[in-house]
Amino acid sequence: MLPICPDKEVDSFKTIIAKFEETYPQFTKLLNESKYHQYAVDSMARDITRERKKSDKARMPQCSFGKSMTKSLTNTVSGKIC
């Protein structure tokens, strides 16, 4: 979702992603080293190009969802952010 976000949202999303990677380093490593990783990146490239042509306002719901979903994955059982 990061490439779809409007430019003004990128830094805050990167912070959320960094926290996710810090919380789940082994999972992140497995994803990045997967033999399917490059295929997934390549498959999404056309979709990203198409979405980037839309206005910031039109892309914001997807960006917000991606940020919210990623942030929720770093929540602890007690509901506090790690």
Buried (B, 14 or more C-beta within 10 A) or exposed (E): BBBBBBEEBEEEBEEBBEBBBEBBEEEBEEEEEEEEEEEEEEEEEEEEEEBEEEEEEEBBEBBBEBBEEBBEBBEEEEEEEE
